[in-house]
């Protein structure tokens, strides 16, 4: 296991740089960069789990667990400079283990759904767990959100960073290939949580990693007054089991047109078949940007606090989910019972069911290739 210096609770990046490099750092550039590490309990198999707190020079704070790569909390300022937690979750590890709709999790091997839990690669059919009705969801019964990752604190002058590594063995949850995955979480000084995913495999496989934080920029209540802009001309409609039909229709004239900023609640109750299938928004948008290039996926504003969330990624699609399955049965942080639509997700990703959809961008990863995926959640105010 990773040992700590017992007399130090706070690990200042500038101090570590001085100790390891033998030279002083400028107090104006690194004195306030800190990473705290403390015990967060034990995984179901008894493996110790830690909670890492990243703070930037502006006071923003992100707490990350190496169980599931979970973003446990994210403190960012409102227009008055008051810090508030903008993600849903639990106060302790036991909550995430007992019952969690993927709060804050690192999702893999495949984010979103694969139809009937099956796909064919190189002429061979692979069978996965059907853990969402007839379909496979978010990596299976024990996806990347339920494993303990190996942590490493990164010394950097660009922001406190945490590196998590996991090796998914060949055949795990039915997927081919021994997959080595690395996820780097960095809290930057422009109040952005940046995630950089990389992966390699020893056998042809499919891969689609994403991040599953539930956001509420007001820190309370429902999210229907949040105003959303998604720069996408098309989306992927689904069948009643939420599997894409393969079509890519225009969003024009539909409740799925967020090219102009629109409140989440403005059209979510319309009599539209796709909204009925999803119980609201639970769909993938085809974002207007080149494949693999870093670009804006969404912009969300919350009028009462003035908080603004910009989602930037290299991924081709964005799953926007409006918290339709929250029902008040889960009590999270601060004794908040999470009700219907108390949080929303913005999950940059490849399209759902891509392994079975030849017209969608490929999710195949081959030996010798490196999977790369960057997701940035940047916060500001207006």
C-alpha positions as CSV (number, residue, x, y, z in Angstrom):
1,X,0.0,0.0,0.0
2,X,1.0,3.6,-0.3
3,X,2.6,5.0,2.8
4,X,2.3,8.6,4.1
5,X,4.6,10.7,6.1
6,X,2.7,10.5,9.4
7,X,3.6,13.9,10.6
8,X,2.2,15.6,7.6
9,X,-1.5,15.9,7.0
10,X,-1.2,18.3,4.1
11,X,1.2,17.7,1.2
12,X,2.1,21.0,-0.3
13,X,3.2,20.6,-3.9
14,X,5.9,23.3,-3.4
15,X,7.3,21.5,-0.4
16,X,7.4,18.2,-2.2
17,X,9.2,19.8,-5.2
18,X,11.7,21.3,-2.7
19,X,12.3,18.0,-1.0
20,X,12.6,16.0,-4.1
21,X,14.4,18.4,-6.4
22,X,16.4,20.3,-3.8
23,X,15.5,23.7,-5.0
24,X,13.0,26.4,-3.9
25,X,9.8,27.1,-5.8
26,X,8.3,30.5,-6.2
27,X,5.7,31.0,-3.4
28,X,3.5,32.9,-5.9
29,X,3.1,29.9,-8.2
30,X,2.9,26.8,-6.0
31,X,2.5,27.6,-2.3
32,X,-1.3,27.0,-2.3
33,X,-1.3,23.8,-4.4
34,X,-2.2,21.1,-2.0
35,X,-3.2,17.4,-2.0
36,X,-4.6,15.8,1.2
37,X,-4.9,12.0,1.5
38,X,-6.9,10.3,4.2
39,X,-8.6,6.9,4.7
40,X,-12.1,6.6,3.2
41,X,-12.8,3.1,4.5
42,X,-12.6,-0.3,2.8
43,X,-13.9,-1.9,-0.4
44,X,-16.2,-4.9,-0.1
45,X,-13.2,-7.2,-0.4
46,X,-11.4,-5.4,2.5
47,X,-9.0,-3.4,0.3
48,X,-8.3,0.0,1.9
49,X,-9.7,3.0,0.0
50,X,-8.4,6.6,0.3
51,X,-9.9,10.0,-0.4
52,X,-7.8,12.7,-2.0
53,X,-8.5,16.4,-1.7
54,X,-7.1,18.6,-4.5
55,X,-7.1,22.4,-4.0
56,X,-6.1,25.1,-6.5
57,X,-4.7,28.6,-5.8
58,X,-8.2,30.1,-6.0
59,X,-9.7,27.9,-3.3
60,X,-11.7,25.5,-5.4
61,X,-11.6,21.9,-4.1
62,X,-12.2,18.5,-5.6
63,X,-12.3,15.3,-3.5
64,X,-11.6,12.1,-5.5
65,X,-11.7,8.5,-4.2
66,X,-9.6,5.7,-5.7
67,X,-12.7,3.5,-5.3
68,X,-14.3,3.9,-8.7
69,X,-12.4,7.1,-9.5
70,X,-15.4,8.8,-7.9
71,X,-15.6,12.6,-7.7
72,X,-17.0,12.7,-4.2
73,X,-17.3,16.5,-4.0
74,X,-16.5,19.6,-6.1
75,X,-16.5,23.0,-4.4
76,X,-16.6,26.0,-6.7
77,X,-17.6,29.6,-6.1
78,X,-20.9,31.3,-7.0
79,X,-21.1,34.9,-8.2
80,X,-20.6,36.2,-4.7
81,X,-17.5,34.1,-4.2
82,X,-19.2,31.6,-1.9
83,X,-18.0,28.0,-2.4
84,X,-20.6,25.3,-2.8
85,X,-20.6,21.6,-3.6
86,X,-22.0,21.1,-7.1
87,X,-22.1,17.3,-7.3
88,X,-24.4,14.7,-5.8
89,X,-23.0,11.8,-3.8
90,X,-22.5,10.5,-0.3
91,X,-20.6,11.6,2.8
92,X,-18.9,8.2,3.2
93,X,-17.7,5.2,1.1
94,X,-20.4,2.9,2.5
95,X,-23.1,4.9,0.6
96,X,-21.4,4.4,-2.7
97,X,-21.0,0.7,-2.0
98,X,-24.5,0.1,-0.9
99,X,-26.4,1.9,-3.6
100,X,-25.2,4.4,-6.2
101,X,-26.6,5.4,-9.6
102,X,-23.0,5.9,-10.6
103,X,-22.6,9.1,-8.6
104,X,-19.3,10.8,-9.8
105,X,-17.9,7.5,-11.1
106,X,-15.3,6.7,-13.7
107,X,-17.2,4.6,-16.2
108,X,-15.8,1.7,-18.2
109,X,-15.1,-0.5,-19.9
110,X,-18.0,0.8,-21.9
111,X,-20.0,3.9,-20.9
112,X,-23.7,3.7,-21.7
113,X,-25.5,0.8,-23.2
114,X,-24.7,-2.2,-25.5
115,X,-27.8,-3.9,-26.9
116,X,-28.7,-7.3,-25.4
117,X,-25.2,-7.4,-23.8
118,X,-23.6,-8.7,-27.0
119,X,-21.2,-7.6,-29.7
120,X,-19.1,-9.2,-32.4
121,X,-15.5,-8.3,-32.9
122,X,-13.3,-10.0,-35.6
123,X,-16.0,-12.6,-36.2
124,X,-16.3,-13.6,-32.5
125,X,-19.3,-12.9,-30.4
126,X,-18.8,-11.6,-26.9
127,X,-21.4,-11.9,-24.2
128,X,-21.6,-9.3,-21.4
129,X,-23.8,-8.9,-18.3
130,X,-27.4,-7.7,-19.0
131,X,-27.5,-5.4,-16.0
132,X,-30.0,-2.8,-17.4
133,X,-33.1,-4.7,-18.5
134,X,-32.1,-6.7,-21.6
135,X,-29.0,-4.5,-22.2
136,X,-25.5,-4.0,-20.8
137,X,-24.8,-0.7,-19.0
138,X,-21.7,1.1,-17.9
139,X,-19.3,-1.8,-17.9
140,X,-21.4,-4.5,-16.2
141,X,-22.0,-5.8,-12.7
142,X,-18.5,-4.7,-11.6
143,X,-17.4,-2.0,-13.9
144,X,-14.6,0.5,-13.4
145,X,-16.8,2.4,-10.9
146,X,-16.6,-0.5,-8.4
147,X,-12.9,-1.4,-8.4
148,X,-10.0,0.1,-6.4
149,X,-7.6,2.0,-8.5
150,X,-3.9,2.4,-7.7
151,X,-3.3,6.1,-6.8
152,X,-0.3,8.3,-7.3
153,X,0.1,12.0,-6.4
154,X,1.6,14.0,-9.3
155,X,4.0,16.9,-8.5
156,X,3.1,19.7,-10.9
157,X,3.1,23.4,-11.1
158,X,0.0,23.4,-13.3
159,X,-2.3,22.2,-10.6
160,X,-2.6,19.4,-8.1
161,X,-3.1,16.1,-9.8
162,X,-4.0,12.5,-9.0
163,X,-3.2,9.6,-11.2
164,X,-5.2,6.5,-11.0
165,X,-4.2,3.2,-12.7
166,X,-6.1,0.0,-13.1
167,X,-5.4,-3.2,-15.1
168,X,-8.5,-4.9,-16.4
169,X,-7.7,-8.5,-17.1
170,X,-8.6,-10.3,-20.3
171,X,-12.2,-11.5,-20.0
172,X,-13.2,-9.2,-17.2
173,X,-16.9,-8.6,-17.4
174,X,-16.8,-10.4,-20.7
175,X,-14.5,-8.0,-22.6
176,X,-11.5,-9.2,-24.5
177,X,-8.0,-8.0,-23.9
178,X,-5.8,-7.2,-20.9
179,X,-6.4,-3.4,-20.6
180,X,-4.2,-1.0,-18.8
181,X,-6.0,2.2,-18.0
182,X,-4.7,5.4,-16.5
183,X,-6.8,8.4,-15.4
184,X,-5.3,11.7,-14.4
185,X,-7.5,14.1,-12.4
186,X,-6.2,17.7,-12.3
187,X,-7.7,20.8,-10.7
188,X,-6.5,23.8,-12.6
189,X,-6.3,27.4,-11.6
190,X,-9.2,28.4,-14.0
191,X,-11.5,26.3,-11.7
192,X,-11.6,23.3,-14.1
193,X,-11.5,19.6,-13.2
194,X,-9.6,18.1,-16.1
195,X,-9.6,14.3,-16.7
196,X,-7.1,12.7,-19.1
197,X,-7.7,9.0,-19.8
198,X,-5.3,6.8,-21.6
199,X,-5.3,3.0,-22.2
200,X,-3.6,0.2,-24.0
201,X,-4.5,-3.4,-24.7
202,X,-2.9,-6.6,-25.7
203,X,-5.8,-7.8,-27.8
204,X,-8.5,-6.1,-30.0
205,X,-11.2,-4.8,-27.7
206,X,-13.8,-2.1,-27.4
207,X,-13.5,0.9,-25.1
208,X,-15.6,3.9,-24.2
209,X,-14.6,5.7,-20.9
210,X,-16.6,8.6,-19.4
211,X,-17.3,10.5,-16.2
212,X,-20.7,10.3,-14.5
213,X,-21.0,13.2,-12.0
214,X,-24.5,14.4,-11.2
215,X,-24.4,18.2,-11.2
216,X,-26.6,20.7,-9.4
217,X,-25.1,24.1,-9.8
218,X,-27.5,25.6,-7.2
219,X,-26.5,23.0,-4.7
220,X,-30.1,22.2,-3.9
221,X,-33.6,21.7,-5.4
222,X,-34.3,20.5,-8.9
223,X,-32.3,21.3,-12.0
224,X,-35.2,22.4,-14.3
225,X,-34.2,26.1,-14.3
226,X,-30.6,25.3,-15.3
227,X,-30.1,26.7,-18.8
228,X,-28.4,24.3,-21.3
229,X,-26.6,24.9,-24.6
230,X,-25.4,21.9,-26.6
231,X,-23.8,22.7,-30.0
232,X,-25.2,19.7,-31.8
233,X,-27.3,19.6,-35.0
234,X,-28.2,15.9,-34.5
235,X,-28.8,13.3,-31.9
236,X,-29.2,9.5,-31.6
237,X,-32.8,8.6,-31.0
238,X,-33.5,5.4,-29.0
239,X,-35.9,2.5,-28.8
240,X,-38.0,1.9,-25.7
241,X,-35.0,0.1,-24.1
242,X,-32.8,3.2,-24.7
243,X,-30.7,1.6,-27.5
244,X,-30.0,3.8,-30.5
245,X,-31.9,3.1,-33.6
246,X,-28.9,4.0,-35.8
247,X,-30.6,7.1,-37.2
248,X,-29.1,10.6,-36.8
249,X,-32.0,13.0,-37.2
250,X,-31.8,16.7,-36.9
251,X,-32.7,18.3,-33.6
252,X,-34.5,21.1,-35.4
253,X,-38.1,21.6,-34.2
254,X,-37.7,19.1,-31.4
255,X,-37.2,19.2,-27.6
256,X,-33.7,18.1,-28.3
257,X,-32.6,21.4,-29.9
258,X,-30.3,23.1,-27.4
259,X,-28.3,25.0,-30.0
260,X,-29.9,28.1,-28.4
261,X,-29.6,28.2,-24.6
262,X,-32.8,26.7,-23.1
263,X,-34.0,25.8,-19.6
264,X,-34.0,22.0,-19.0
265,X,-37.6,22.2,-17.8
266,X,-38.8,24.2,-20.8
267,X,-39.7,21.3,-23.0
268,X,-39.0,18.2,-20.9
269,X,-42.7,17.5,-20.3
270,X,-43.7,17.6,-24.0
271,X,-45.6,14.8,-25.5
272,X,-42.7,13.4,-27.5
273,X,-41.9,9.7,-27.9
274,X,-38.2,10.1,-27.2
275,X,-38.9,11.9,-23.9
276,X,-41.3,9.2,-22.9
277,X,-38.7,6.5,-23.7
278,X,-36.1,8.3,-21.5
279,X,-38.4,9.6,-18.8
280,X,-37.0,12.9,-19.8
281,X,-33.6,13.6,-21.3
282,X,-31.3,10.5,-21.4
283,X,-29.9,10.7,-24.9
284,X,-26.7,11.2,-26.8
285,X,-26.1,14.3,-28.9
286,X,-23.8,14.4,-32.0
287,X,-21.6,17.4,-31.2
288,X,-20.6,19.7,-34.0
289,X,-16.8,19.3,-33.9
290,X,-14.0,17.2,-35.6
291,X,-13.6,13.7,-34.3
292,X,-10.9,13.5,-31.6
293,X,-10.4,17.3,-31.3
294,X,-10.9,19.1,-28.0
295,X,-14.0,21.3,-28.2
296,X,-17.0,22.6,-26.4
297,X,-19.7,20.0,-25.7
298,X,-22.1,21.9,-23.5
299,X,-22.6,25.1,-21.5
300,X,-24.9,25.2,-18.5
301,X,-25.8,28.2,-16.4
302,X,-27.7,28.5,-13.2
303,X,-29.5,31.8,-12.7
304,X,-29.7,32.1,-8.9
305,X,-26.0,31.4,-8.2
306,X,-24.6,32.6,-11.4
307,X,-22.5,29.5,-11.7
308,X,-21.6,28.4,-15.2
309,X,-20.4,24.9,-16.3
310,X,-18.6,24.4,-19.6
311,X,-18.0,20.9,-20.7
312,X,-15.1,20.4,-23.1
313,X,-13.9,17.1,-24.5
314,X,-12.3,15.2,-27.4
315,X,-15.2,12.8,-27.6
316,X,-17.7,12.8,-30.5
317,X,-20.9,12.5,-28.4
318,X,-22.5,13.9,-25.2
319,X,-25.0,12.0,-23.1
320,X,-27.2,14.5,-21.3
321,X,-29.2,12.8,-18.5
322,X,-31.7,14.8,-16.5
323,X,-31.8,12.6,-13.3
324,X,-35.1,10.9,-14.3
325,X,-34.5,7.8,-12.1
326,X,-33.9,9.7,-8.9
327,X,-36.9,9.1,-6.7
328,X,-36.2,10.3,-3.1
329,X,-35.1,6.8,-1.9
330,X,-31.4,7.8,-1.8
331,X,-30.3,10.1,1.0
332,X,-26.9,11.6,0.1
333,X,-24.6,14.3,1.4
334,X,-25.9,16.5,4.2
335,X,-29.0,14.3,4.6
336,X,-30.3,15.5,1.2
337,X,-32.9,12.9,-0.1
338,X,-32.3,13.1,-3.9
339,X,-35.6,13.6,-5.6
340,X,-36.7,13.4,-9.2
341,X,-34.4,15.6,-11.4
342,X,-32.3,16.9,-8.5
343,X,-29.2,16.4,-10.6
344,X,-28.1,16.2,-14.3
345,X,-25.2,14.5,-16.0
346,X,-23.1,15.6,-19.0
347,X,-21.1,12.6,-20.1
348,X,-18.7,13.0,-23.1
349,X,-18.5,9.7,-24.8
350,X,-18.7,7.7,-28.0
351,X,-22.2,6.9,-29.0
352,X,-24.2,4.2,-27.2
353,X,-24.1,0.7,-28.7
354,X,-21.3,1.6,-31.1
355,X,-19.9,-1.9,-31.2
356,X,-23.2,-2.9,-32.9
357,X,-23.6,0.2,-35.0
358,X,-21.2,0.1,-38.0
359,X,-22.2,3.7,-39.0
360,X,-21.1,5.1,-35.7
361,X,-17.5,6.2,-35.0
362,X,-15.4,3.1,-34.1
363,X,-14.7,2.2,-30.5
364,X,-12.2,-0.6,-31.3
365,X,-8.8,-0.4,-29.6
366,X,-6.0,-2.5,-31.0
367,X,-2.6,-3.6,-29.6
368,X,0.0,-0.9,-30.3
369,X,-2.6,1.9,-30.2
370,X,-3.2,4.3,-27.3
371,X,-6.7,5.3,-26.3
372,X,-6.8,9.0,-25.4
373,X,-9.8,10.9,-24.0
374,X,-9.9,14.3,-22.3
375,X,-12.9,15.6,-20.4
376,X,-12.9,19.1,-18.8
377,X,-15.5,20.5,-16.5
378,X,-14.7,24.2,-16.3
379,X,-16.6,26.5,-13.8
380,X,-17.0,30.2,-13.9
381,X,-19.7,32.8,-13.0
382,X,-21.9,35.4,-14.7
